[in-house]
């Protein structure tokens, strides 16, 4: 009777352990995906900041050139 009980306990603990591993793996994967999305958001934010800076510089140059052209026209 003891011999027949041991495999059942081992099986139950094995199933429990596999579920624990699955839960841990899932939580690690979700944390990793969250950090990846955070990194992507940061990269996108810095890229957008650079683009906005370029647009700002470009519009500044355009306004200067238009002012120069207006000055040359008169």
Protein Blocks (a to p, Z undefined) as FASTA:
>chain_A
ZZmmmmmmmmmmmmmmmmmmmmmmmmmmmmmmmmmmmmmmmmmmmmmmmmmmmmmmmmmm
mmmmmmmmmmmmZZ
